[in-house]
Amino acid sequence: MERKAALAKSGTKTAGLLSALLLLGACAASVDPVATAGTAAPEASPSAPSQTEIASAVSAGITSGPAIASFAINGDKAKSGLQSFRTSCPSLVRRTDNSGLTRGEDWKASCDAAQSWPDNDARQFFESHFEAVRVGDGKAFATGYFEPQINGSRTRTAEAQVPVYRRPPNLVDVDLGQFSDDLKDKKIRGKVEGGKLVPFEDRARIDDGALQGKGLELAWASDYIDFFFLQIQGSGRISMPDGSVMRIGYDGQNGRDYTAIGRVMRERGLLEKGKANMQAIVEWLRANPEEGQKIMRENKSYIFFRELTGPGPIGAMGHPVVGRTSVAVDRNFVPLGAPVFLDMEHDIADGLWIAQDTGGAIKGANRFDTFWGAGEEAAQIAGGMSSNGQALVLLPKGTAARLTASAPQ
């Protein structure tokens, strides 16, 4: 395959697609927010843990937030939130909560009520069944993601030369917590060779053909850079020559570390000061195809896909994520399926969200990635989303009291 030609190829691009990399990679960092209505500053903890000890919401500490009735939640946002919460319930009541905040049975009452609660009275549902808590200091940072659409083909053609691979059958996920309590919540991926677990091929080796001839090609993309960005998003759409659209979703990762190439390019002075946006990054990659390919290969992480035929894309809970409602979180700090209230400097992200997804760059307390759906508007909003603010997690009533009572004095 001629990678250089695919990398250098230009063509019509979606503006939002060009915005994805920096915000989902280089800007996956941290924050200082603003306290606004309904989010009073937390009380200081007399024995706050060090950063090295903060591995979960419980170790970060929680404080009670304001009454949910004081939140600025509009009716449409509440309705969509109730519908997504209802979708999450089958997993929520049986899922192990890595954050340590809740148990499966804690959610039973609210999930039972959600099944018959009228959508047009959704705000009252959240007021009746939940209480707000602040994890740590509540200072939040939010980015955005969307479902991109790129050009391609189901079969290899002269215009579509970049393989979109299925999950390889020899890719193995290992839960190390099954072998040692000291390794609880630690997972690795690799492959078995000669009776040993070894690292799976990285991006460079896969690009150079390590998976060719294995029948893993799900489709073919027309442009390497476009597909690189779609991999960062984790799902997307491929527009076919006949006008049909193939939707693909995340089906595994090669186990290699993610590297944000936007940060790499800034550190090397490859982007002019004040021009470290996505358009500038893509322009540089296309103007410098050989060096650009080397830089993209520094992100050794590689995503595998499956075709989606139902609603979607599918989030980390195994349920469809919904634009303007679903948010990706670090499951060590927010229970997957829990409602979250954001009050951000970028007002469009304000309001109720449901934690239904995770992300490689979404790590730490109060780190969020808001999902905006598909299309040009979604791409523009997600591409411009990089905002500080305050976050509150909504937990079943009585949770805060139970956690406080069980906490060591």
Buried (B, 14 or more C-beta within 10 A) or exposed (E): BEBEEBBBBEEEBBEBBBBBBBBBBBBBBBBEBBBBEBBBEBEEEEEEBEEEEBBBBBBBBBBBBBEBEEBEBEEEBBBBBBBBBBBBBBBBBEBEBBBBBBBBEBBBEBBEEBEEBEEEEBBBBBBBBBBBBBBBBBBBBBBBBBBBBBBBBBEBEEBBBBBBBBBBEEBBEBEEEEEEEEBEEEEEBBBEEEEEEEBBBBBBBBBEEBBEEEEBBBBBBBBBBBBBBBBBBBBBBBBBBEEEEBBBBBBBBBBBEBBBBBBBBBEEEBBEEEEBBBEBBBBBBBEBBEEBBEBBBBBBBBBBBBBBEEEBBBBBBEBBBBBBBBBBBBBBBBBBBBBBBBBBBBEBBBBBBBBBBBBBBBBBBBBBBBBBBBBEEBBBBBBBBBBBBBBBBBBBBEBBEBBEEEEEE
